[in-house]
Amino acid sequence: QVQLVESGGGLVQPGGSLRLSCAASGTIFNIYTMGWHRQAPGKQRELVATITGGGRSNHADSVKGRFTISRDNAKKTVYLQMNTLKPEDTGVYYCSLRTSVASWDYWGQGTQVTVSS
């Protein structure tokens, strides 16, 4: 049974930083693409960043230059380093795992990030 468990969310002031972690279990990890998504109140879930098993990453334009996705295959963990946070970054952040290009197959429970003074 595949499980993804996020951690690291919280309340931070604008301009601050947070690092989210997502630990995977119950699956081979190093060959699959991982992603971070977020959902703000009243908005659709959006894709923030992805990283392939080989470490190739992509970031949404809205976070490019501020957020960095990375992974440690030995620890079966994916990270999202978030710097220069803005109030519009507020939302629930979810990690996900994709076994094919068709869809994201597994999701974590989400971790709340609130950016506010």
N, C-alpha and C positions, 0 to 999 in steps of 0.2 A: 504494500500500500504506500503510495507516494504521499509524502507530507512536506509542505513548505511552511516554515515558521519565520515570520518577520519579527524584527526587534529594532529598537533604536529611535523610535518616534518620540515626540514630545513637543513642548512649547518652547519657542525660541524667538528672540527679538529680530526684527528686520536687520539684515546684514550679517546675521549669525550663520552658524554651520551646524549640521547634523550628519551623522553617518548611519545609514540604515543597513541592516544585515538580514540575510535570508538563508537559513540553513535547510538543506534538502536531505531527505532520508527516503529509503525504500526504492531507490532507483539508481541506475547508472547516471552519473552526473556530467562527466567531462565531455560527452559527445553532444549534449543538447544545448540549444539556445535558451538563454534565460532573459527575462525582461522585468522591468519595473513599470508599473502603471500607476496612475493616480486618479482619484475622483473627488472633485470639489462638490460642496453642497449644491444641489440643484443642477448639476452638470453631468454630462456623460463621462464615462471613464476614458482616459486618454493614455496613450503609450508615451512613456517618458524616455526610456532607453532600452537597448538590447545589447547582448553580448553573445557571440557564438562560443562553441566549445573551444575553439582555437584562440579566442580572445579578441576577435574583431568586434568593435563596438560602433553603435550609432546612437545619437542623442537627438531628441526633438529640438527644433529651433528655439523654442521657448526656454530651454535650459542649457543650451549649448554654451560652453565657456564657464558655466557655474556648477553643473553637476557632472560627475564622472562615475560611470559604471565599471566595476571590475569583478573578478572572480578568483577564488582559490579552489582549484579542483581537488586538491588533497583534503581540504576541509569541507568540500561540498557546500560551499558558501558563496553567495553573490552579494556584492556591496553596492550601495549608492552613496557616494560622498556628495553632499549638498552644501555648497558655499554661497555666500552673498544671497541668502534667502530673502524672498519678498512675500508680502501678504498674499499675493495671488498663488503662491506655492502651497498654500494651505489645502489640506485634503487628506483622504485616506490613501495610503500608498500600499500597493499590492505587488508582490513578486509572482512570477509565473514561469512555467517551464513548457517548452514546445518540443514535441517529438517529430513534427513535420511542419511544412510551411503552411498547412491548411488552417491551423488554429492553435490557440494556447490551450494545452490539455489540462494543466494543473495550476491551481491558485493557492496562495496563502490566505490567511484570515484577514490580513491588512493591519497596518499600524498608522495611528493618527499623527499627522504633522500639522502643527498650528504655528503660524508665523504672525506674531502680534506684539505690539508694544504695550 
